[in-house]
């Protein structure tokens, strides 16, 4: 009963308060007047001013509403308490509380507990038919709008989506002829037959499409649950927003029944199915694959796919190798147009020590176009994991591995333009890292004088690189070092001559630079190896990587879309997900 009293806010009963005061008197403490005496005095004062007799007494001590120093405010308070006391004066259980108070209490409970509450008694079952309770559960647990007819997410209306996918020629004013009558839907049915049964598929997912992967975001949109496939912008416009394409949707076509529809293809929504394979994994199936076919056959399907995927025609792509890669992707991905499996992925949690906000970024990858990576921080290491991939380095692999303890201070602009100068700086650190790895494998350590000799001695290009705590001659240029001072917040940056960039519009200043490695491999992920490069932090939303061996530059821009139900519960769960991602494509 004490728990119920705290939940409903009625406080302790009169008997509990009297027992508490008696205990205080036994301990010699000062106590207030007896509860019954208080009620008698309050009742007497109310009667003196024309009050409502004994029935209007309340269990609260204080001056009467006739007192001039309290005025009408206290009268309103007493009147409110009197109106709230329509039930038993001293409720002994939740059943004695007024219905409006029970509605407020039940609204605070999770929706999964409400069916059990309905089994307690007929009164509870009747109260749980109140729309206020289920509306609050839908809004707080799933982010649903207060008005069921407002069905918009990210500026895209589900009603407009339905009209355009069914028949592009239908005017938007006729949507009510195509959609069910939502005015007769109630929040309880929406919760019980749509949101709760499919709550496990909300969030971010990676489709199992061989090396290509992808990013799926499942969201609640009014009376719809929609699975949006996120596609990078057309190459090389890395700063543009993500493109979205609906793959499936679940909605309340009629009362107490949810319908799954496939949105793939060009003939509008059609029958589909969703099945939970196991925890954090589900699959979709299309039951009418003929809706995916086009009258012009595979050639027309390829041209349409190419325009949507790349924003161009095959005639616009002059590079023969790029044409082969595009055709290969179309043939491979078209095999999955009727059935797909998805595995849950999480956004990395942010720690106070992180260099910048972790999250999702779009990046340029040469002839492979734009791909999506996930940037995360692990102590003194930053890692970028592919969510979309290609036949060389598939999705799920660690594309960038950055050592944040080895910063690089860039030389002046003239020497930055030299690829040889940049290579000397970065390769010097790379050799140092390899030496430390070999020494660690042998269980030995290098003395400070040995480290200095390795950094400044010999005829190699690394003689002008600081290493560790070694002391170099005056001819040594500031280079990668874990002990070097941090570069200024905005230092000039220019790509070295000979380094190719898919997007020539890149920032001309940077905050910091670090040594890192990038993963390269042959076709089919053969002979993978990590090659040294330079990680360049431009600002909170952009970074780059110079691939020295490939003489190319990748620019990454943050994905700014709001992604609900996507953050990892803790770092351990996130790291376990990363390990699983690599095993999916290994």
N, C-alpha and C positions, 0 to 999 in steps of 0.2 A: 504493500500500500504506500510505503514511503516513496518508492520509485515512481509509482503512478502520480503521487502528489506533486513530485518535482516536475514530472513531464507536463502535467496540466496547469501548473502554476497556482494551485489553490493553497499552497503552503501547508503547515502542520495543522492537525485537527485541534479542537479546543482542549481535548483531554491531554494531548501531547504537550501543548503549551502550559497547561496547568501543572503537569508533572515536572516540566523544566523549571518553572518558577519555584515550586516546592523544593527542588534540589538546590536552587540558588539560596533560598532562605536557610536551609540546613547548613550551608557553608558560610553563613554569616554575611552574605552579600546583600546589598540593597536591592529590593525588588519593587516592581510596580504594583498597583492595586490589583486585586483579584479580577479575573476575567468577567465573572458574573456581576461584580460590582460596577465594572466599567460599562457593561451592557445596560445595567439598570439606570445609571446616570445619563447615558446617551439617550435611552428611551424616554426618560423623564423630560429631558430638555426638548426632545422632538415633540412630545405631547404638549409642552408649554407653548410652543409656537405653532400649534395646529398640525402636528405631525400625524403619522398614520398609526399610532398606537404600538402595541407590542410587536406586531408583525414586521415593523419597519426597523427593528433593532438590528445592528450589525456587529460583527466581531472585531471592531476596530476602535481603539480608544482615541479620544481627541475632543476638541471643543465642538460644540454644536454649530449647525449652520446659522443659528440665530446670533452667534457672536459677531459683533461688528467688525472685529479685526480679521475675520476669515471671509465673511461676506458670501457672495453667491458661488464662488469657486468651490468652497467646501460643500455647499448644498448640492452642486452638480455631482461631486464625488459620492456623497451619500446616496443620491438618487440613482447613480449608476450601480452602486453595490446593492441597492434594494432591487433593482431590475434584474441583476444577475442572480439574485437569490430566489429564483422562481422554483427551483427544485428543492430537495431536502436541505434544511439549513446546514447540516453537517454531512457532506457526502462521505460514505464509507467505501465506495468503489467507483470505478470508471462509469459504471452503469447509472450512477446517480448524477453524473455531470450533465449539463444542458447540451443539446445536439450541436450547437455552434462551437462549443469548446471541444467536443469530440472531433469535429471536422478539422479544427486546427491541429489537434494532436496527431490524428491519422495522416495529415498532410506532411508531417515531419518524418514519417516512417518510410523506409525504402519500399519501392513498389513490389519487390519480391516477397515482403512480409505481409502485405495487405490481404492476400487470399486466405492466409491462416487466421488473420484477425476476423474475417467474415465468418469463420466457422464457430466463433465464440457464442454468438447469440443472434437472434433475429434483429435486434436493434442495431447491432454493429453492421450486420449485412445490409440493412436499409441505409444506414449512414454512408457506407462505402459506395453507394450509387451516386453520391454527390460529385458533380463534375469538377468542383474546385480541387478536390483531393487529387484526382488523376491528371488534371491540367498542370498542377504543380510538379507532380512526379515527371511528367513528360518534359517540362521545361528544365528542371534542375538536373535530371539524369541524362537527358539526350539533347539538350539545347534547342528544343522545339519552340517555335514562336508561339506567342499567346493566342494569335488568331490562326486557326487552321488553314484559312484561305490565303494567308501570306506565305507563299511557297517559293522562297528565293534563297539561293546560296551563291555567293561570289558574283552577284550581278546577273545570274542566269535564272530565269523563271522556269519552274517545272511545267507550268501550263503552256508557256511558249515552246518549251522543248518538246512537249508531247505533240503540239500542233504541227511544228515544223518537221518532226520525224515521221509523222503519219502522212501528212499531205502538205507540202510546202505552199500549195496554192490556196489553202484554207486561210481565211482572214482571222486575225487574232480575236475579233469580237465574237466568233462562233465557237470558242473553246468549250463552252458549257454543253454543247451538243456532242462533244467527243469525250469529255471527262465525266466521271460520276458526280452525283449531287453531294458535295462535301458538307453542305450545311446540315445534313442529317447525321453526320458522323459525330461520335462523342469520344472524348479523350480516353475513357476506359477501354473501349474497343481498340483504339489506336495503340495504347500501351500493351494490352494483352495479346493482340493478334499480329502486331507489326513490330513494334520497338523491342519488346522483351524477347520474342523468339529469335530475332536476328541481331541482338545486341553484340554477340561475339564476333561479328564480321565488321564492326565499325572500326575505323582507323586506317593505318598504312599497311600496304601489302606489296610483295614483289612476285609478279607472275613467273612461273617456271616456263620460260620460252628459250630454252637452251642458253647460248652465250649472250643473248640480247637482253634478257631480263626486262625490267620496266618498273613503273611506280603506279600503284592503284590506291586511290583514296576513297573510302566508303563513308558517306556522310548522310545525315538525316536532313531532308528538305521537305518540310511540311508533312504531307501524307505519303511522301516517297522516301525510300532509302536508295540512293543512287551510287553506283560504283563508277567513279571517274578515272579514266586512264590519263595520266599526266605525260604530255609529250614536250620535249625541249623545243624552243623556238627554232625557226629555220636557220641553218648555218649560213653565215657566221654571226648572226645577230644575237650574241650571248646576253646582251642587256635586256632584250625583249622579255615580256612575261611568258609564262608557261602556257601551252595550249592544252585544252582538255577535250576528251571525247568520252561520251557515256558508253559503257560496256553492258551494263545491266541495271535494272531497277526493280524494286519491290514496292508495291503500293496497295492501298485498300480499295480494290475495285468495287467491292461490295461489303456490307457490314459483316464483321466477324470473320473475314477471310482475306488473307494476303495473297497477292499474285506476283510471281516472278516472271519477268520479261527480259529477253535478250534484246539489246539495242544495237548489236553489230549489224553491219550491212547498210543498204540504202533503201529498204522497203518499209521502214518503220518498225516499231516494237512487235515482237512475236514471242511465242511461248518459250520459256526457259526453266531452268531448275538450278537450285543451289543445295549443296550437300556439304556438311561438316565432315572432313576426313578424320581429323584428330585435333588436339589442342593446338591453337595458333596455325591452323591450316584448313582451308576449305576449297571447294572446286565449283565451277560453274559449267553448265551444259546447255547447249542450244538444241531445242527439239524441232526446229524448222530451219535447217541449214539452207534450204532453197531460197530463203530471204536474203542470204549473203551473196547470191550469184547475180550477175548483171547480164543484160541482154546481149551485149557485145562480146561475152566470153572473157577468157583470162586476159586477153590483151587490153580490153577496156578496164577490167579490174586493176590491172597493173598501172595503167595510166592514171586512174583515179587515186590509187594508193600513193603513187609517186608524187602527185600534186599535193596531197594532204601531208605526206611524210616529209618531203623535201622542199615543197613550194616551187617546183620547177618541172619541166618536161625532160624526157630522156635526151632530146636533141640539145638541151641547154648544157648537158654535162659532157664535156669534151674529153675528160680524162678517162681512158679506157679502164684502168684499174678501179676507178671509182664506180664506173658503170657495172663492173662485175660484182663489186661489194653490194651495191644497191639491189641488183637482181637476185643475188644470193639471199639477202635478207627477206625479200618479198616471198620467195619460194619457201623459205624456212618458216617464217611467221604465219603464212597462210594455212599451214598444217594445223594450227591451233585455233582456228576460227570457230570450232564447234565445242571445244572442251578445254578448260584451263584450270590449273591448280595454282593457288596463291599461298604464300607463307608470310606470316606477320613480321613486320620490321618496326623498329622504334626509332624515334629521334633521340639523339644523345642528350643526357642531362648536362647542365652547365655547372661548372665548378668555379669558385672565386679565382683560381689560379689560371684559368683558360686565357689564351692570348686574345681571342675574340669569341663571339657567340657561335657555338657549333651549330650545325644544321645541314641543309641540303643546298647544293650549288650546281649550276650548269657550267660545263666546261667544253672547250674546243679540243677536238682530237683528230686534227688533220682530215684525211679523206674519209674517216669514219663519221664525221659530222659532230654534232653536239651530244654530249652524254651527261647523265646526272650522277653526282658523287655525294657521299655523306662525309662531312668533315667532323672529326671527333678528336678529343684530347685525352691523353693517357700519361699523366705526369709531365715529363720533359719531352714528350713525343706527340706530334700531330699526325693524324692518319686520315687519308681520303680513300674511302671504299666505294667501288663502283656499284650503282644501283641499276644502271643500264650499261651494256658492254658491247663487244664486237668479237669477231672470230679470232682476233689475236689475243686480246686480254678480256675474258668474259666478265659478266656481271658477278659481283660478289668478291672480286679480287681486290687486294690492296694496291691501288694505283700509285699513291704517293705516301712516302714515309719520311717525315721531317724531324730532324734532331734540333729541338728548340734550345739546347744547351750550346750549340755551335752557331753563333751568329756570324754574319759576314758583313763587313763594312765596305761598301762599294767605293772604288776610286773616283776620281773626277770624271766628268762627262766624256772627255776625249778618250780616256783609257777605257771607259765603259763600252765604247763603240767597238773595241777590239775583242773578238771572240777568244783570241789567244790569252789576253789578260784575264778575262773572266774564267777561262779554263784553268789557268794557273792557280788562281785563288781557290776554286772549288776542288780541283783535283788534289791540291795540297792537303785539304781537310780529309778528302776521301782516303788518301794514303795513310793519314794519321789514324783514321777510324779502323782501317784494316790492320794496322800494326797493333792497336789496342786489342782488337778482337783476337788476333793470333796470340798475343801475350796472355790474354785472359784464358784462352784455351789451354795454354801451357802452364797456367798457374803462376806466372811471373809478373812482375811489375817493372816499369821503366823508371830509372832514377831521373831526377830533374835535369842533370847535365846531359843524359842520353837523349832526352826529349828535345833539348835545345840543339844538340848536334844534328838530330834528325830533321829539325825544322830549318836550320840555317846552313848546314854543311852540304857538300856534294855539288854536282853540276846540274842537278835536275831543276826544273822550273819551280819546285817547291821551296827553294832556298830563300825566297822573299816572303814566306808565309809564317806568321806566328803560330805556335802550336803549344797548347797547354800553358805551363808556367815557364817555358823556355824564354831566354833573352836573346833577341836577334840584333844584328848590327843596324846602324842607322839607315841602311839601304832597304831594310825590310818594309814593305807596305802594310798598312793595317789590313788584316785579313780575318779569316774565320778563327774564332777563339772563344772558348767558354768563359774566359776571364776578361775579354775586351769590353770596353764601355759600350753602352747601348747607343745606336745611331740616333740622330735627331728624329723627331716625329715626322718631318716631311723633308726627305732628301731627294735630289734630282735622280731620275731614272730614265734610261734609254736602252732599247734593245741593241745588242751587239750586231754589227754588220754580218750578214750571212745567216742570221737566225730568222727562220720563216715564222710568220704569225698569220693565223686564219683571220684575225680581226686586227686591223692596223690601228683601230681607235682604242688605245689602252692608256691608263693614267700615266702622266709624266713625272709623278712623284710617288715615293713609297715611304712606308714607316720603318720597316725592318726587313732584313733578308736572313735566311737560314740555309744551312746545308741540308740537303735531303736526297732521296733516291726515288726514281720512278721505275715502274715495272714495264718492261717491254718483252715481247715474245713473238715467235713466228706464227704462221697461220695454224689454227687449231690448238693454240696455247702450247706450242712446242718450244723447247729450249728457253724457258722464261729466265730472265735475269734482271737484277736491279742495277740501274745505271745512275751515276751521280748527276745532280742538277742543283738548281738554285730556286728556293721557295721565296717568293716576293710578296710581302703583305702590303697592299695598297691602302685599304681602309677596312671598316667593319664589314662591308658587303662584297669586297673583291680581293682576290689574290691571284697570283700567277705562278707558273713553274717553267723554268728554262731547261729543256732536255738537251744537255750538252752533246751527247753522242748523236742524237737525231738532228741537232741544230734547228730545233723548233721551239715554239713558245705556246703555252696553253693559258688562256685567260678564263677565270672562273668568276661567276656572278651569283649572288645569293638568290635562292628561291624564296620569295616573300609571301607566298600564299599562306593563309591561315589553315593549319592542319590540326583538327580536333582529334581527341582520343589517340594521340600518336606518341606522346612522350614516355620514355622508359620509366618504370617505377623506381629503379635504382641502377647504379653503375654496373653492378654484378650481372644484372639481367641483360643490360645492353651489351656488355662484352661477350656474354654467352651467345647472344644473337649474332654478333660479328663472326664468331668462330663457326657457327652453323652456316652462315652465308658463304664462307669460303669453302666449306665442305660440300655445298650444293653444286658447285661448278668445278670442283677439283677432279 
